[in-house]
Amino acid sequence: MALSDRSNTYLGPEGILGKKNEYLLPCSFHFYKNPPQLVKGKGTRLWDHNDKEYIDFFGGVSVMSCGHCNDDINEEVINQIQQLQHTTSIYLTEPVVNLAEELSHVLPGSIKRSFFCNSGSEANDGAMTLARMYTGKEAFVALKGSLHGRTYLTSGITEIPMWRTDPFLNHLPMYFVENRKELEEVLEEHSQSIAGFIFEPIQGNGGIKTLEHSFISELIPLLHKHKVLAIADEIQTGFGRTGYMFASEHYGIIPDIITGAKALGNGFPIGFFATTDGIGHCFTKPSASTLGGNPVSATAGLAVLKYIKKENLTNKAKELGQYLKARLTTLASEYQWIKEVRGFGLMLGVEIQHEQAPEVTDLILESMKDKGFLIGKNGLNRNVLAFQPPLVITKKEIDMMLTSLNETFKEIL
């Protein structure tokens, strides 16, 4: 049955908004003044309740790297669901240990031991707990413009004001820095209490901000001098998105602990933190996750790793990312209100510089949606256009989007 035949069975945007306003907490927002109801996805495409087609250039915030409803991945997941859907980690199942083994082959350096959970927030929370256990210290340092999660601990190490909703977060022992000089000053004064330095190799919600190469490339010796662990938050950047399996590789560093989620599940909930034998040996107190690493999510992760390798998506992200960035940069040169194009691979941001930048950004998103393209936004002022499409995007689809983006720019500004 075609989508158009079913359109009268859908709630529709007004119906969804009505229930949302009545039954969900008011903290849950949505894009667009006139939002569509998305009902179907395949590859790089999404469809709404009226059968309108969109090309997805946001990928569920770096989640759908292998494309929507990927047949290869879903077939293996469906087979697993029909055999064993859930037990919990206190029982022995095979997919989780096979996933841990496969992860060890792609994780940087000698990182090999993983703990699986349900989300990036949990992964970062667990990584911070591990750092505290290993060092015997409790404080953390993070970068200004950071977002590391929605748990109490990860909210505390998140610097973006709009995500720091808990009024008591300032009681946590946290420090925020912007550059190497500030980090050195904090370490010199507080190293006796600092367990770890957590960072996003590219700040996603902070505005697709890449970090100063010299700062990060020299990071590990500086931290180890003060007996502080390096924690790379690769929740958005991991699994090929930036042209490397992990974005830390852009800087030539190997962190002590690494976290991941999002793309590893390609829509199925999964997260993990991983470390070396030397650090991991301290995590001996009983710990479990009821749903973390369950057979279905672990099978999805295995299928994702297999698909990334089979389709060479990491290299594809590098090549198409270079093409998209070059075209965006050329486009930006024609408009004085575009401040900068930045990022690596298929994680790119275009910062709008305008006295009404947030409003202009929303107008651009709305216009692109109407033209059939879904792009994201982020940044401290919500004025950065975010391009994080599935890694199966094609050059033709990129060209189509760029043509519409240029038309939108001319119409709006």
Disulfide bonds with the S-S distance in Angstrom:
none
